[in-house]
Amino acid sequence: MYLDTDIVLSQIKRRDWLKDIVRRKLSEIDEDFCTSAITVVECQIVLLREESRGGD
């Protein structure tokens, strides 16, 4: 199953409104997870931007 940026970020960020929902749904799926290099880059950009703003 392919994981997009929002799903990955929901699990990385300390507080995210999707965190519990995503964790519950992912635990119900019996497949390997994968993502793309662009998703990793998008996550990095979002996290760096939030860090520079002092956010979560």
N, C-alpha and C positions, 0 to 999 in steps of 0.2 A: 504494500500500500504506500502510495506517495504522500508525503507530508508537506504541506505548503508552509509559507512563512508564518501565518497567524498561529497555526498549530504548534510549530516549534517555539515561537516566542512565548506562547501561553505557558509552556513548561519551563522556560528559562527564567522568565521574569518572576520576581518575588511575589508580586501581586498582579493578578490578571483575572478578569471576570470569567474567562474561559477555562482557567486552570483545572478546576474540579470536574467540569463537564468533559473536557478533553481526556483527562486521565481516566475517567470512568469508561468512556467510549473506547479508548485505545486498549484498555484491559479486556474488553469483550471481543477484540479482533485477533484471530489466530493466523496472522500473516507476518511476514517480515516487513519492516518499515524502511523506506528509503526517501531521499530528498535529492535536490540538485545543488550544484555549486552555486548557482544564482540565489537559491534560497539561503544558503549560508552567508553569502555576501549581503543580502538584504537584511538578515538578522543582525549582522555586524554593524551595518549602517544605522539601523534603528536603535540598537543598544548604545552605540557611541553618541548618537544625537541625544538620546535621553540622559546619558551620563553627563554630557556637557551642559545640559539644562538643570542638572541636579535632581532628575526624576528617577522613577523606579524602572 
